[in-house]
Structures are given as structure tokens and as C-alpha cells.
Amino acid sequence: MFRFRLAVVIVVSFGFVLVLGIALYWGSNQVDKYFQRSQSAYESFDHYERLSQEAYRHFKQRMDRLITNSPTAETGVESSKQRLYEAMQALRDNAVKSSNSEAEVDPVKAAELERVAHFTAFLDASEYRFDEVEKLRQEGKLELAVQALSTFSEEEIDGKFQPLIDTAINAERDKAGKAKQELEELVARSRWIAILASLAAAVFSITSGILLLRGVRKPIDVLLQGTDEIASGNLDHRISLDTRDEFAYLASHFNDMAQELALQQTKLREGRAVLEKRVAERTFELHDLNDELKRMDNARREFLADISHELRTPITVIRGEAEVTLRGQNRNTEEYKEALLRIVELSMQLGKYVNDLMFMARSETASFQFNWGIVNLSDVVTSAVEDFQVMTEESRISVSLTAPDEPIWVHGDKQRLRQVLFILGDNACRYSTPGGRIVVALWRDGNEANISLTDQGIGIPSQDLERIFERNFRSDNALHAHDDGSGLGLPMAKSILKAHDGHITVSSTENVGSTFTLTLPLLPAAQDNEPIYDNI
């Protein structure tokens, strides 16, 4: 189909070329024809001019001979007569040649032949008249001879010959002008024919080119896309063409080739799949075990880092309590008992951390264990503040607490909540300036309990506020103040509060201080502010 369309375009294009060639050949013949006519007219014009000149010269020689009767004039008469007959013969030959070159009888050529005949007859008659005048002169009738010569000059030469010459010259001039005009018209027609033919050829070329391009572009694009898909390994792709031309034939062969390649690759994949299945069966369990070991190892590392971080705070408080008690003088039994009770409580906290380590060593998990129960948040905060006072005694940082008199009950792990307060208190003590102040507040807000801790420390840069709860992150000013931190305390506190369905927020101004706020859900309470145990 495409070859047929291409053949049609080639044939029509060849037809345009052939028509243009024929038109050019015909135009060149017409130009030659009109050129020959023009050339013939100019040649005839020259012959008439020559005939006129030779005739007048001959007439003058005859008149001079009759008037002067000079012997030398006889020679001039014969010479002029010879030239006159040569000019007449040349005119006659040109007229006969022009009439023979025309395939059809041309009235213009017939009129020219008739004029030549008139010239011939006139010249013969003029010779006869000159001979009569010569005869009268020889008979001595000079007056009659002069009168006859004058009459011949006026009537024949001026009255007949000159108009005949003028008519012939004008006719040849008209013929030359007509040939020139026809040649110009032919050139103009040829120019328009060439322009129209060129426009037609251009329109046909553009139209046929667009049609061929439209007919070829889509199949070629489809073939190129199909070959790209097959070359990239997509052997399921099939080239779809709705035509019945050579492109469809080529697409069919591509599809057969792709199908054969797909069958061969399927066989190879099946054989390889059997081998891979056997290998996978041997390695699947190993991969799972390795992944589990990696997960447990990462969890243990994080847990050990968190526990190591948290062991520091109760040890610091125990040491502080012991040092304060040992340095104190004149203390009564109640004061020693109170210090020892706090040491016992902190020792229990350390024991819980040690139990966590033992649990981690014996189990496959590495996460904190929670001992859930009903907790009086007021007692936890009060105990934590007492620990803060021991921790800040050397740095002369004052610690104050604002809390309601009635208990505030929450559901949680007492030791984990105290651990959160230890983390915040330890940070406040470490990064507060000596002689500063730490303010702790506890209050109710609807169904929630809130704890805030405000210090007068180095603060947190605004660009670091969103990152302080990321593991191992420490702000630049904290690094400059103490380079022994780990960046684990705040992430651990956030994790513990999240387990209690609570959350932690922070606001801070650099070089002024920070405020951390803890929010925990309250237990449903009776009118006497005691917890309703049946709902736990």
C-alpha cells in the first residue's frame, strides 16, 4: 500500500516534469518560429531598402544618360541595371524562401509575392519606357523625349514606384512589429505557465509529502516504540498496526521474533527459578535470623545507653545525701532517718534499673518494663524536688515547689515518672548558673495534670527546639557548657510520657532559661478526690 502511494507520487511528479519539458520544448519552438518571422521581416525590409536605392540609382543613371548623352554614362547605366536586377532577384528569392518555409498558405506571404511581381512588372515597364524615350532622343525629338521622361518620373516613379516601395516597407515593418508582439505575448504566456506549473508542482509536492509523512510517521513511531520496548527486555509488548502495508508486515515479524525470544527466556527463567528456589530455601532462614539478631543488638545498645544515662542521676543524689549528712553537725535522729529513707528510695530506683538490665540479658527484647498502678503525682513531685535540693546544694541554686494540698491521681509507673523528673531536674541543675533558681509547679487543668519545671540556665536556641527530643542530639551551647552529655535523657523522657498517654512541651529563651511542661491524663475521681479503683 505504501509502495503504491509512493509510486503514485513518483509518477505524478514525473508527469509534472514531463509536462514542463513539453511546455518548454513547445515554447522554444514558438520562440524560434516568431524569431524566424521577425528575422525574415527584417531581411525583407533590407531587401526593399536595397531595391529602392538601386532602383533610384538606376533611374538617375538612365536620366543622366538621356540628358547628357555621355558615353561614360552608358557604363554606369549597365552597372546600375545589373545591381538593380541583383537586388530584385534577392528580394524574389527571399519571398519564395519564406513562402516555402510555411506549411500552410499565409496571406501575408501571398501579398508579398504579389508585391514582388508588381515590382518586377514595374521595372520591366520602366525599362520599356526608358527605351522609348531613348528612341525619341535618337530620332531628334528631344522635346518629346524630355516631356516623356518628365511624365515617367512624375507618374511612374513618384506616383507608382515610390508608393509601392513605401507600402512594402511598411508591410515588412508591420510584420516585424507583429512578430515581436507575438513573441512578447508568448514569453508572457510561458512565464505564467511556468509560474502556474511551479505552483501546482509545489502544492502537489507539499500535499503529497504531508500525506506520505502522516501515513509513515505513525507506523514508524509505533515500530520504534515497539523495538525500544523489546530491546529493553519487555518481550510481552506487541506492535499493533491496523494497516495492511509493508509496516504491518514488518510489525508482524517483530512480534513473532519477540514471542520466540519470550519463549526462550521463559525456559531459561524456569530453570533458573528452580535453582534460585533451592538456594532461597537454604538462605531465607539465615536472613531472618541475621535481621533479628541485628534488631536485638541495636535495641540492646540503645537500652544500655539509656540505662547508663539514668544510673547517673540516682547515684549523684545518693552521694549528695550521704555527703550532706556526713558534713552536718548536731543533726537529730529524724534528720538522719529522713536522709536514709531518701537513700533507700534512690537505692530502690537503682535496683529497678539493675532489674531492667537483668531482664534484658535474659530475654529477647530490649525495652523498658513498666509496673503500672495508681500513683499520687503530688508525692512523686515532692520527692523529686527534695532530690533536686540535694543536687543543687553545692551550686547554691534554690528549688521551689508550688502544688495543691490534695492528691492528684494518675495511672502509671511511679518509678518511671520519677525518672522523667530526674532527667529534667538533672538538666536544670547542670545548665543553670550558680545562685539561680528552679521553680517546679503542679496543677490540675480539666481532665489533665500538668507539671512545669522552669530554670534560669543557658536556654535552648530557637533553631534547636524542634530537635532536642532526637536521640544523641545536643545544642551547641549545651556542648560548650558540658561536653560529657549523651543526648539521651529528653528522648527517653518523651518515650516514657508517651507510654503514659501524656506529652511534653518546651519553651525557651537563650541565656534566660527554659520551661518544660509535662501533661498526663487524670484518673476519674470522686468528690473527695480519691481515685475510683473500680474503673482502673
C-alpha positions as CSV (number, residue, x, y, z in Angstrom):
1,M,0.0,0.0,0.0
2,F,2.7,2.4,0.9
3,R,4.7,1.5,-2.2
4,F,1.7,2.1,-4.3
5,R,1.2,5.6,-2.8
6,L,4.9,6.3,-3.2
7,A,4.7,5.1,-6.9
8,V,1.7,7.4,-7.5
9,V,3.7,10.4,-6.1
10,I,6.7,9.5,-8.3
11,V,4.5,9.1,-11.4
12,V,2.7,12.3,-10.9
13,S,5.9,14.1,-10.2
14,F,7.4,12.7,-13.3
15,G,4.2,13.8,-15.1
16,F,4.8,17.4,-13.9
17,V,8.4,17.2,-15.1
18,L,7.3,15.8,-18.5
19,V,4.6,18.5,-18.9
20,L,7.1,21.2,-18.0
21,G,9.6,19.7,-20.5
22,I,6.9,19.6,-23.3
23,A,5.8,23.1,-22.5
24,L,9.5,24.3,-22.6
25,Y,10.0,22.5,-25.9
26,W,6.9,24.0,-27.4
27,G,7.8,27.4,-26.1
28,S,11.3,27.2,-27.6
29,N,9.8,26.2,-30.9
30,Q,7.3,29.1,-30.8
31,V,10.1,31.5,-29.9
32,D,12.2,30.2,-32.8
33,K,9.2,30.5,-35.1
34,Y,8.5,34.1,-34.2
35,F,12.2,34.9,-34.3
36,Q,12.4,33.5,-37.8
37,R,9.4,35.6,-38.8
38,S,10.9,38.7,-37.3
39,Q,14.2,37.9,-38.9
40,S,12.5,37.3,-42.3
41,A,10.7,40.6,-41.9
42,Y,13.9,42.5,-41.2
43,E,15.6,40.7,-44.2
44,S,12.7,41.7,-46.5
45,F,12.9,45.2,-45.1
46,D,16.6,45.3,-46.0
47,H,15.9,43.9,-49.5
48,Y,13.2,46.5,-50.1
49,E,15.6,49.3,-48.9
50,R,18.3,47.9,-51.2
51,L,15.8,47.6,-54.1
52,S,14.7,51.2,-53.6
53,Q,18.2,52.5,-53.5
54,E,19.3,50.5,-56.6
55,A,16.1,51.5,-58.5
56,Y,16.6,55.2,-57.9
57,R,20.3,54.9,-58.7
58,H,19.4,53.2,-62.0
59,F,16.7,55.7,-62.8
60,K,19.1,58.5,-62.2
61,Q,21.8,56.9,-64.4
62,R,19.2,56.4,-67.2
63,M,18.1,60.0,-66.9
64,D,21.7,61.3,-66.9
65,R,22.4,59.3,-70.0
66,L,19.4,60.6,-71.8
67,I,20.1,64.2,-70.8
68,T,23.9,64.3,-71.3
69,N,24.3,61.6,-73.9
70,S,27.7,60.9,-72.4
71,P,29.5,57.7,-73.5
72,T,30.6,57.1,-69.9
73,A,27.0,57.2,-68.7
74,E,26.4,54.0,-70.7
75,T,28.8,52.1,-68.5
76,G,27.1,53.5,-65.3
77,V,23.6,52.5,-66.7
78,E,24.7,48.9,-67.3
79,S,26.3,48.7,-63.9
80,S,23.3,50.1,-62.1
81,K,21.0,47.9,-64.1
82,Q,23.0,44.9,-63.1
83,R,22.8,45.8,-59.4
84,L,19.1,46.6,-59.7
85,Y,18.4,43.1,-61.1
86,E,20.5,41.5,-58.4
87,A,18.6,43.4,-55.7
88,M,15.3,42.3,-57.4
89,Q,16.5,38.7,-57.6
90,A,17.5,38.7,-53.9
91,L,14.0,40.1,-53.0
92,R,12.3,37.5,-55.1
93,D,14.4,34.6,-53.7
94,N,13.7,35.8,-50.1
95,A,10.0,35.9,-50.8
96,V,10.0,32.5,-52.4
97,K,12.0,31.0,-49.5
98,S,9.7,32.5,-46.9
99,S,6.6,31.2,-48.6
100,N,8.1,27.7,-49.0
101,S,9.0,27.5,-45.2
102,E,5.3,27.8,-44.2
103,A,3.3,24.6,-44.1
104,E,0.1,26.5,-44.9
105,V,-0.6,29.3,-47.3
106,D,0.0,32.6,-45.5
107,P,-2.0,35.6,-46.9
108,V,0.9,37.9,-45.8
109,K,3.4,35.8,-47.8
110,A,1.0,35.8,-50.8
111,A,0.7,39.6,-50.7
112,E,4.5,39.8,-50.5
113,L,4.8,37.6,-53.6
114,E,2.3,39.8,-55.3
115,R,4.3,42.9,-54.5
116,V,7.4,41.3,-55.8
117,A,5.5,40.6,-59.0
118,H,4.4,44.2,-59.2
119,F,8.0,45.4,-58.7
120,T,9.2,43.0,-61.5
121,A,6.5,44.3,-63.8
122,F,7.2,47.9,-63.0
123,L,10.9,47.5,-63.6
124,D,10.3,45.8,-66.9
125,A,7.8,48.5,-67.8
126,S,10.3,51.2,-66.8
127,E,13.0,49.8,-69.0
128,Y,10.5,49.8,-71.8
129,R,9.6,53.5,-71.2
130,F,13.3,54.4,-70.9
131,D,13.9,52.7,-74.2
132,E,11.0,54.7,-75.9
133,V,12.5,57.9,-74.5
134,E,15.9,56.9,-75.9
135,K,14.3,56.2,-79.2
136,L,12.7,59.6,-79.4
137,R,16.0,61.2,-78.5
138,Q,17.8,59.3,-81.2
139,E,15.1,60.5,-83.7
140,G,15.8,64.0,-82.8
141,K,12.6,64.6,-81.0
142,L,14.3,66.0,-77.9
143,E,11.3,67.9,-76.6
144,L,9.1,64.9,-76.8
145,A,11.8,62.8,-75.1
146,V,12.2,65.3,-72.3
147,Q,8.4,65.5,-71.9
148,A,8.0,61.7,-71.9
149,L,10.9,61.4,-69.3
150,S,9.3,64.1,-67.1
151,T,5.9,62.3,-67.3
152,F,7.5,59.0,-66.5
153,S,9.3,60.5,-63.5
154,E,6.2,62.1,-62.1
155,E,3.6,59.5,-62.9
156,E,5.5,56.2,-62.8
157,I,8.4,56.8,-60.4
158,D,6.8,59.2,-58.0
159,G,3.2,58.1,-58.5
160,K,3.6,54.3,-58.6
161,F,7.1,53.1,-57.7
162,Q,7.5,55.2,-54.5
163,P,4.1,54.2,-53.0
164,L,4.8,50.6,-53.9
165,I,8.1,50.8,-52.1
166,D,6.6,52.6,-49.1
167,T,3.8,50.0,-48.9
168,A,6.2,47.2,-49.0
169,I,8.5,48.7,-46.3
170,N,5.5,49.5,-44.1
171,A,4.2,46.0,-44.5
172,E,7.5,44.5,-43.5
173,R,7.7,46.9,-40.6
174,D,4.2,45.8,-39.5
175,K,5.2,42.2,-39.9
176,A,8.3,42.6,-37.8
177,G,6.3,44.5,-35.1
178,K,3.6,41.8,-35.1
179,A,6.2,39.1,-34.8
180,K,7.8,41.0,-31.9
181,Q,4.4,41.5,-30.2
182,E,3.5,37.8,-30.6
183,L,7.0,36.9,-29.2
184,E,6.4,39.1,-26.2
185,E,2.9,37.6,-25.7
186,L,4.4,34.1,-26.0
187,V,7.1,34.9,-23.4
188,A,4.4,36.3,-21.0
189,R,2.3,33.2,-21.5
190,S,5.3,31.0,-21.0
191,R,6.1,32.8,-17.8
192,W,2.6,32.4,-16.4
193,I,2.6,28.8,-17.5
194,A,5.9,28.2,-15.7
195,I,4.6,30.0,-12.6
196,L,1.3,28.1,-12.5
197,A,3.1,24.8,-13.2
198,S,5.6,25.5,-10.5
199,L,2.9,26.4,-8.0
200,A,0.9,23.3,-8.9
201,A,4.1,21.2,-8.5
202,A,4.8,22.9,-5.2
203,V,1.3,22.3,-3.9
204,F,1.4,18.7,-5.1
205,S,4.8,18.2,-3.5
206,I,3.8,19.7,-0.2
207,T,0.4,17.9,-0.1
208,S,1.8,14.5,-1.1
209,G,4.7,15.0,1.3
210,I,2.4,15.8,4.2
211,L,0.1,12.8,3.3
212,L,3.1,10.5,3.0
213,L,4.5,11.8,6.2
214,R,1.2,11.3,8.0
215,G,1.0,7.8,6.6
216,V,4.6,6.9,7.5
217,R,5.1,8.7,10.9
218,K,2.6,6.8,13.0
219,P,3.7,3.3,11.8
220,I,7.4,4.3,12.2
221,D,6.7,5.7,15.7
222,V,4.9,2.5,16.6
223,L,7.7,0.4,15.3
224,L,10.4,2.5,17.0
225,Q,8.4,2.3,20.3
226,G,8.0,-1.4,19.9
227,T,11.6,-2.1,19.1
228,D,12.7,0.1,22.1
229,E,10.4,-2.0,24.4
230,I,11.7,-5.3,23.0
231,A,15.3,-4.0,23.2
232,S,14.7,-3.0,26.9
233,G,13.6,-6.5,27.7
234,N,9.8,-6.1,27.5
235,L,9.2,-9.2,25.3
236,D,5.4,-9.2,26.2
237,H,5.0,-6.0,24.2
238,R,3.3,-6.4,20.8
239,I,3.4,-3.9,18.0
240,S,-0.1,-3.2,16.8
241,L,-0.8,-1.7,13.4
242,D,-4.2,-1.6,11.8
243,T,-2.8,-1.2,8.3
244,R,-2.2,-3.8,5.6
245,D,1.0,-2.4,4.2
246,E,4.7,-3.1,4.5
247,F,4.8,-1.7,8.0
248,A,2.2,-4.1,9.2
249,Y,4.2,-6.9,7.7
250,L,7.4,-5.7,9.4
251,A,5.4,-5.4,12.7
252,S,4.2,-8.9,12.4
253,H,7.7,-10.2,12.0
254,F,8.8,-8.2,15.1
255,N,6.0,-9.7,17.1
256,D,6.9,-13.3,16.0
257,M,10.6,-12.6,17.0
258,A,9.6,-11.2,20.4
259,Q,7.3,-14.2,21.0
260,E,10.1,-16.6,20.2
261,L,12.5,-14.7,22.4
262,A,10.0,-14.7,25.2
263,L,9.5,-18.5,25.0
264,Q,13.3,-19.0,25.2
265,Q,13.6,-16.6,28.1
266,T,10.7,-18.4,29.9
267,K,12.5,-21.7,29.6
268,L,15.7,-20.1,31.0
269,R,13.8,-18.4,33.8
270,E,12.1,-21.7,34.8
271,G,15.4,-23.4,35.0
272,R,17.0,-20.6,36.9
273,A,13.9,-20.3,39.2
274,V,14.4,-23.9,40.3
275,L,18.0,-23.3,41.3
276,E,17.1,-20.0,43.0
277,K,14.3,-21.6,44.9
278,R,16.7,-24.2,46.3
279,V,19.2,-21.6,47.3
280,A,16.5,-19.3,48.7
281,E,15.2,-22.2,50.9
282,R,18.6,-22.5,52.4
283,T,19.3,-18.8,52.9
284,F,15.8,-17.5,53.9
285,E,16.0,-18.6,57.5
286,L,19.6,-17.3,57.8
287,H,18.5,-13.9,56.6
288,D,15.6,-13.8,59.1
289,L,17.9,-14.8,61.9
290,N,20.5,-12.2,60.9
291,D,17.9,-9.5,60.8
292,E,16.5,-10.5,64.2
293,L,20.0,-10.5,65.7
294,K,20.7,-7.1,64.2
295,R,17.4,-5.7,65.6
296,M,18.1,-7.2,69.1
297,D,21.6,-5.9,69.0
298,N,20.5,-2.3,68.1
299,A,17.8,-2.4,70.8
300,R,20.3,-3.6,73.4
301,R,22.7,-0.9,72.5
302,E,20.1,1.8,72.8
303,F,18.8,0.3,76.1
304,L,22.2,0.1,77.6
305,A,22.9,3.7,76.6
306,D,19.6,4.8,78.2
307,I,20.2,2.8,81.4
308,S,23.8,4.0,81.7
309,H,22.5,7.6,81.4
310,E,19.8,7.1,84.0
311,L,22.1,5.4,86.6
312,R,24.0,8.6,86.9
313,T,21.2,10.7,88.4
314,P,20.2,8.5,91.4
315,I,23.9,7.8,92.2
316,T,24.5,11.5,92.2
317,V,21.6,12.1,94.6
318,I,22.7,9.3,96.9
319,R,26.2,10.7,97.0
320,G,24.8,14.1,97.7
321,E,22.6,12.9,100.5
322,A,25.4,11.0,102.1
323,E,27.8,13.9,101.8
324,V,25.3,16.4,103.3
325,T,24.5,14.0,106.1
326,L,28.2,13.4,106.9
327,R,29.0,17.1,106.8
328,G,26.1,18.0,109.0
329,Q,26.7,18.5,112.7
330,N,24.2,18.4,115.6
331,R,21.6,16.6,113.5
332,N,18.9,14.8,115.3
333,T,17.7,11.3,114.6
334,E,14.7,12.4,112.4
335,E,17.0,14.2,110.0
336,Y,19.3,11.2,109.7
337,K,16.3,8.9,109.3
338,E,14.9,11.2,106.5
339,A,18.2,11.2,104.7
340,L,18.5,7.4,105.0
341,L,14.9,7.0,103.7
342,R,15.7,9.0,100.6
343,I,18.9,7.0,100.1
344,V,16.8,3.8,100.4
345,E,14.3,5.1,97.9
346,L,17.0,6.0,95.5
347,S,18.6,2.6,96.0
348,M,15.3,1.0,95.1
349,Q,15.4,3.2,91.9
350,L,18.9,1.8,91.2
351,G,17.6,-1.7,91.9
352,K,14.9,-1.2,89.3
353,Y,17.5,-0.2,86.7
354,V,19.6,-3.2,87.6
355,N,16.5,-5.4,87.3
356,D,15.9,-3.9,83.8
357,L,19.5,-4.9,82.9
358,M,19.0,-8.4,84.1
359,F,15.6,-8.7,82.3
360,M,17.3,-7.5,79.1
361,A,20.1,-10.0,79.5
362,R,17.7,-12.9,80.0
363,S,15.0,-12.0,77.4
364,E,15.0,-11.4,73.7
365,T,13.6,-7.9,74.0
366,A,15.4,-4.7,74.9
367,S,12.8,-2.3,76.1
368,F,11.7,-0.7,79.4
369,Q,9.3,-2.7,81.6
370,F,6.5,-0.8,83.3
371,N,4.9,-1.5,86.7
372,W,1.5,0.0,86.2
373,G,-0.6,1.2,89.2
374,I,-2.3,4.2,90.8
375,V,0.2,7.0,91.5
376,N,-0.2,10.1,93.6
377,L,1.6,12.6,91.4
378,S,1.9,15.1,94.3
379,D,4.1,12.6,96.3
380,V,6.3,11.9,93.2
381,V,6.8,15.6,92.5
382,T,7.5,16.4,96.2
383,S,10.1,13.6,96.5
384,A,11.8,14.7,93.2
385,V,12.0,18.3,94.5
386,E,13.7,17.1,97.6
387,D,16.3,15.3,95.5
388,F,16.8,18.4,93.4
389,Q,17.5,20.4,96.6
390,V,20.3,17.9,97.5
391,M,21.7,18.0,93.9
392,T,21.8,21.9,93.9
393,E,23.2,22.5,97.4
394,E,26.8,23.0,96.3
395,S,25.8,25.3,93.4
396,R,23.5,27.4,95.7
397,I,20.6,27.0,93.3
398,S,17.3,27.4,95.1
399,V,14.4,24.9,94.3
400,S,10.8,25.8,95.0
401,L,7.6,23.9,94.5
402,T,4.0,25.0,94.0
403,A,1.4,22.2,94.3
404,P,-2.1,21.8,95.6
405,D,-2.7,20.3,99.0
406,E,-5.0,17.5,97.8
407,P,-3.5,14.5,96.0
408,I,-3.5,14.2,92.2
409,W,-4.1,10.7,91.0
410,V,-2.8,9.3,87.7
411,H,-2.4,5.8,86.3
412,G,1.2,5.0,85.6
413,D,4.6,3.7,86.8
414,K,5.8,5.7,89.8
415,Q,9.5,5.0,89.2
416,R,9.3,5.8,85.5
417,L,7.5,9.1,86.2
418,R,10.2,9.9,88.9
419,Q,12.8,9.0,86.2
420,V,11.3,11.7,83.9
421,L,11.5,14.3,86.7
422,F,15.1,13.2,87.4
423,I,16.0,13.8,83.8
424,L,14.5,17.3,83.8
425,G,15.9,18.2,87.2
426,D,19.4,16.9,86.3
427,N,19.4,19.0,83.2
428,A,18.2,22.1,85.1
429,C,20.9,21.7,87.7
430,R,23.7,21.1,85.2
431,Y,22.9,24.0,82.9
432,S,21.7,26.6,85.5
433,T,24.1,29.3,86.6
434,P,25.2,29.2,90.3
435,G,22.8,31.2,92.6
436,G,20.0,30.7,90.2
437,R,16.5,29.3,90.8
438,I,14.5,26.3,89.7
439,V,10.7,26.5,90.0
440,V,8.5,23.4,89.9
441,A,4.7,23.6,89.7
442,L,1.9,21.0,89.8
443,W,-1.7,21.8,88.9
444,R,-4.9,20.4,87.5
445,D,-6.4,21.5,84.2
446,G,-9.6,19.8,83.4
447,N,-9.0,16.1,83.0
448,E,-5.3,16.6,82.9
449,A,-2.4,17.0,85.4
450,N,0.4,19.4,84.5
451,I,3.9,19.6,85.8
452,S,6.2,22.5,84.8
453,L,9.9,22.9,85.6
454,T,11.5,26.3,84.9
455,D,15.2,27.1,85.3
456,Q,17.4,30.1,84.8
457,G,20.0,28.4,82.7
458,I,21.7,28.8,79.3
459,G,18.4,28.2,77.5
460,I,18.0,26.5,74.1
461,P,18.5,28.2,70.7
462,S,15.2,28.6,68.8
463,Q,16.6,26.6,65.8
464,D,17.2,23.6,68.1
465,L,13.9,23.5,69.9
466,E,12.4,21.0,67.3
467,R,15.4,18.7,67.6
468,I,16.1,18.4,71.3
469,F,13.9,15.3,71.6
470,E,16.0,13.4,68.9
471,R,18.4,10.8,70.2
472,N,22.0,11.9,70.6
473,F,21.2,15.5,69.7
474,R,22.8,18.3,71.8
475,S,22.6,22.0,71.1
476,D,25.8,24.0,70.6
477,N,25.5,25.9,73.8
478,A,25.0,22.7,75.8
479,L,28.1,21.2,74.2
480,H,30.1,24.2,75.3
481,A,28.8,24.2,78.8
482,H,29.2,20.4,79.5
483,D,30.9,18.1,77.0
484,D,30.0,14.9,78.9
485,G,26.3,14.6,77.9
486,S,24.9,11.9,75.7
487,G,21.7,13.5,74.3
488,L,19.6,10.6,75.5
489,G,17.7,12.0,78.5
490,L,15.0,14.1,76.8
491,P,14.2,11.4,74.1
492,M,13.8,8.9,77.0
493,A,11.5,11.2,78.9
494,K,9.3,11.8,75.9
495,S,9.1,8.0,75.3
496,I,8.1,7.3,79.0
497,L,5.4,10.1,78.8
498,K,4.1,8.7,75.5
499,A,3.7,5.3,77.2
500,H,1.5,7.1,79.8
501,D,-0.6,8.7,77.1
502,G,1.0,12.1,78.0
503,H,3.2,14.5,76.3
504,I,6.0,17.1,76.9
505,T,6.4,20.6,75.6
506,V,9.2,23.2,75.9
507,S,9.6,26.9,75.7
508,S,13.0,28.6,76.0
509,T,14.9,31.8,75.6
510,E,18.6,31.6,75.0
511,N,20.7,32.8,78.0
512,V,17.5,33.3,80.0
513,G,16.1,29.9,80.8
514,S,13.8,27.1,79.8
515,T,10.4,25.7,80.9
516,F,9.4,22.1,80.3
517,T,5.7,21.2,80.8
518,L,4.5,17.6,81.3
519,T,0.9,16.7,80.7
520,L,-0.7,13.4,82.0
521,P,-4.4,12.2,82.0
522,L,-6.1,12.2,85.4
523,L,-7.9,9.2,86.8
524,P,-11.7,9.5,87.2
525,A,-12.1,11.0,90.7
526,A,-14.9,11.0,93.3
527,Q,-16.0,14.2,95.1
528,D,-13.5,13.6,97.8
529,N,-10.6,13.5,95.3
530,E,-10.0,9.8,95.9
531,P,-9.4,7.5,92.9
532,I,-12.2,5.3,91.7
533,Y,-10.5,1.9,91.7
534,D,-13.3,0.1,90.0
535,N,-12.5,2.0,86.7
536,I,-8.9,1.0,86.7
